[in-house]
Amino acid sequence: MSAAARRPARAPAKQALRERVWALLRERRVARFPFPIEDRIPNFVGAERAAARVAELPEWTLARRLKCNPDAPQRPLRLRALRDGKTVFMAVPRLRAVRCFLRLDPARLRGRLAEAATIGGASRLGEAVLPRELGRIDLVVAGSVAVNRRGARVGKGGGYSDLEWALARQLGAVDERTPVLTTVHELQVVDADLPMTEHDVPVDLVVTPDHVIRTGRKRPKPRGIRWNELSDQQLAEMPPLRAIRSAGDRARRRGSQARARPASRREASRETRRRRTAPDTRA
């Protein structure tokens, strides 16, 4: 069975939920530019208030390095982070470059923080870095279409946010204790159980314009890249994943060769000892 068959891009239950939430935001007139909101992490009225509420959290105060999604509703949070002197990392779209993260260092941006907090501005002003240059990430901000109070999250359907986490986890930039936060409108917080798989990243904090929800999530965060769920085409389209896979393959080959060499030396040593102790049968 192909990887695409094992991991459909848009599971029907999740997609139905996305469509309900997008429709509800439009009907209640709380959706904001960019339009249409379908197939996006939807921007919402009150995103600035949600960002201000995040800035009061101890997880925010302690964080010096953030990985943040590039979507419109989290722009106020990216701007607040830069103004607070925090370094922000944003992934390039679809992880399609070897240097797949953009580093926004407020010390280098000097007066261009508002521009750098936008998607286009980050592309122009950010420094493209390799995944291993992430260093230690203190807080992850994820965009969501829907969440529940137990930490389950549904994104827009591409799976790239989960892959970014898996990539960072594979390299030790994040771990089980790294807090994951999302900002959403109240209407995006649902009571239903959300379908979650082993590659989905749960959230620890859900922040709306009016509330902070500590989810107390029970589901563990993914421990790394689930290679068996990636097709050859996906690896071809995402150079950083392909590079890590190749490096892992080389390391395993070196390990196999290193294990084989001592065995060969032991065989040679035994043969030498056998020859020395064997009786001389020459006439």
C-alpha positions in Angstrom: 0.0 0.0 0.0 1.3 3.4 -0.9 2.1 6.1 1.7 -0.6 8.3 0.2 -3.1 5.5 0.8 -1.9 5.0 4.4 -2.0 8.8 5.1 -4.7 10.5 3.1 -4.1 14.2 2.7 -7.6 15.0 4.0 -9.4 12.5 6.1 -13.2 12.9 5.6 -14.0 13.5 9.3 -11.4 16.2 9.7 -12.3 17.8 6.4 -16.0 17.9 7.4 -15.0 19.7 10.6 -12.9 22.2 8.8 -15.7 23.1 6.5 -18.1 23.6 9.4 -15.7 25.9 11.2 -14.9 27.9 8.1 -18.6 28.3 7.4 -19.3 29.3 11.1 -16.6 32.0 11.1 -18.1 33.5 7.9 -21.7 33.3 9.1 -20.8 35.0 12.4 -18.8 37.7 10.5 -15.6 37.1 12.5 -13.4 36.0 9.6 -10.9 38.5 8.4 -8.6 39.0 5.4 -7.2 37.1 3.6 -10.2 35.7 1.8 -11.5 33.1 1.0 -10.8 31.6 4.4 -11.3 28.1 3.1 -8.2 26.0 2.8 -6.4 28.4 5.1 -5.6 28.8 8.8 -8.4 31.4 9.1 -7.7 34.9 10.3 -10.2 36.1 12.9 -11.4 39.2 14.7 -9.6 39.5 18.0 -6.3 38.0 16.9 -4.4 40.9 18.4 -6.2 40.4 21.8 -5.3 36.8 21.7 -1.6 37.7 21.1 -1.7 40.1 24.0 -3.1 37.4 26.2 -0.3 35.0 25.1 2.3 37.6 26.1 1.1 37.4 29.7 1.9 33.7 30.0 5.0 32.4 31.8 5.8 30.1 28.8 6.0 33.3 26.7 8.1 35.2 29.2 10.6 32.4 29.5 10.9 31.7 25.8 13.8 33.2 23.8 13.5 31.2 20.6 10.2 30.4 18.9 9.1 28.3 16.0 5.9 29.9 14.6 3.6 29.2 11.7 3.5 31.8 8.9 -0.3 32.3 8.8 -2.2 35.6 9.1 -3.9 35.1 12.5 -0.5 34.6 14.1 1.1 37.7 12.6 0.4 39.7 15.8 2.1 37.1 17.8 5.2 37.1 15.6 5.3 40.9 15.8 5.0 40.8 19.6 7.8 38.2 19.8 10.2 40.3 17.7 9.3 43.4 19.7 10.0 41.4 22.9 13.5 40.5 21.5 12.7 36.9 20.8 14.2 35.1 17.8 11.5 33.6 15.5 11.9 30.7 13.1 9.4 30.2 10.3 9.4 27.3 7.9 9.5 27.9 4.2 6.4 26.7 2.4 6.1 22.9 2.0 9.7 22.5 3.3 10.8 22.7 -0.3 14.3 24.1 0.4 17.4 22.6 2.1 17.6 25.7 4.2 14.0 25.3 5.2 13.7 27.7 8.1 13.8 31.5 8.1 15.4 33.0 11.1 14.1 36.4 12.2 16.6 38.0 14.6 15.2 41.3 16.0 18.8 42.5 16.6 19.4 42.4 12.8 16.1 43.7 11.7 16.3 47.1 13.3 13.1 49.0 12.7 11.7 46.5 10.2 9.9 44.3 12.7 6.4 44.9 11.4 7.5 44.0 7.9 9.4 40.9 9.0 6.3 39.6 10.9 4.4 39.3 7.6 4.8 36.3 5.3 6.3 38.2 2.5 8.5 40.3 4.8 9.9 37.2 6.5 10.9 35.8 3.0 12.7 39.0 2.2 14.3 39.8 5.5 14.7 36.4 7.2 17.9 34.4 7.1 17.5 31.0 5.5 19.1 28.4 7.8 19.5 24.6 7.9 17.3 22.6 10.3 20.3 21.9 12.5 20.7 25.7 13.0 17.4 25.9 14.9 19.2 25.3 18.2 16.9 24.8 21.2 13.3 25.9 20.6 11.5 27.1 23.7 8.0 27.5 22.4 6.1 26.3 19.3 3.2 28.3 17.9 0.9 26.4 15.6 -2.0 27.6 13.5 -5.3 25.8 13.8 -8.7 25.5 12.0 -10.2 23.7 15.1 -9.1 22.6 18.5 -10.7 21.1 21.6 -10.0 21.6 25.3 -8.1 18.3 25.5 -5.4 19.4 23.1 -6.5 17.8 19.9 -5.9 20.1 16.9 -6.9 20.1 13.2 -4.9 22.2 10.8 -5.7 23.1 7.2 -5.0 19.6 5.9 -1.5 19.7 4.4 0.3 18.0 7.3 3.3 20.3 7.1 3.0 21.7 10.6 3.3 18.1 11.9 6.2 17.5 9.6 8.0 20.6 10.9 7.6 19.4 14.5 8.8 15.9 13.5 11.9 17.4 11.8 12.7 19.6 14.8 12.2 16.6 17.1 14.4 14.4 15.0 17.2 16.9 15.5 16.6 17.5 19.2 15.4 21.1 18.8 12.1 20.2 20.6 11.0 17.4 22.9 8.0 16.2 24.9 8.3 19.1 27.3 8.4 21.9 24.6 5.1 23.7 24.9 2.9 24.0 21.8 0.5 26.9 21.7 -2.2 27.9 19.3 -4.4 31.1 19.0 -7.9 30.8 17.7 -11.3 32.4 17.9 -13.8 31.0 20.5 -15.8 29.6 17.6 -12.9 27.4 16.7 -12.9 25.6 20.1 -15.1 22.6 19.6 -16.5 20.1 22.2 -16.2 17.1 19.9 -13.5 14.5 20.0 -11.1 15.2 17.2 -9.6 12.4 15.2 -5.8 12.2 16.0 -3.2 9.9 14.6 0.4 9.2 15.8 1.9 11.9 13.6 -0.5 14.7 14.8 0.9 17.2 17.3 -1.3 18.0 20.3 -1.3 21.4 21.8 -0.7 22.4 25.4 -2.2 25.9 25.3 -5.2 27.2 23.4 -5.5 31.0 23.6 -8.6 33.0 22.4 -9.2 36.7 22.6 -10.9 36.1 26.0 -9.6 32.9 27.5 -6.5 30.7 28.1 -7.1 27.0 28.0 -4.5 24.7 29.5 -5.4 21.5 27.9 -3.7 19.0 30.2 -3.3 16.9 27.1 -2.6 13.2 27.6 -1.5 12.3 24.1 2.3 12.2 23.7 3.9 14.4 21.0 5.4 12.6 18.0 9.0 11.5 18.7 10.4 12.1 15.2 9.8 11.6 11.5 7.6 8.6 10.7 9.5 7.5 7.6 7.1 4.7 6.7 4.4 7.3 6.1 6.4 9.3 3.6 6.4 8.4 -0.1 9.4 8.7 -2.4 7.7 11.6 -4.1 7.3 13.5 -0.8 10.9 12.9 0.1 11.9 14.2 -3.4 9.9 17.3 -2.9 11.2 18.0 0.6 15.1 18.2 0.5 15.6 18.6 4.3 13.8 15.3 5.0 15.7 13.6 2.2 19.0 14.9 3.6 18.2 13.6 7.0 17.2 10.2 5.6 20.4 10.0 3.6 22.5 10.9 6.6 20.8 8.2 8.7 21.4 5.6 6.0 25.1 6.5 5.8 25.4 6.3 9.6 23.7 2.9 9.7 26.1 1.7 6.9 29.1 3.0 8.9 27.8 1.2 12.0 27.4 -2.1 10.1 30.9 -1.8 8.7 32.3 -0.9 12.1 30.7 -4.0 13.6 31.9 -6.2 10.8 35.6 -5.1 11.2 36.2 -6.4 14.7 34.6 -9.7 13.7 37.1 -9.9 10.7 40.0 -9.0 13.0 38.9 -11.7 15.5 38.8 -14.3 12.7 42.2 -13.3 11.5 43.6 -13.5 15.0 42.2 -17.0 15.5 43.7 -18.1 12.2 47.1 -16.7 13.3 46.9 -18.5 16.6 45.9 -21.8 14.9 48.8 -21.7 12.6 51.3 -21.0 15.4 50.0 -23.9 17.5 49.4 -26.4 14.7 52.0 -29.3 14.6 54.6 -29.1 11.9 53.8 -31.9 9.5 56.5 -31.1 7.0 58.8 -34.0 6.3 
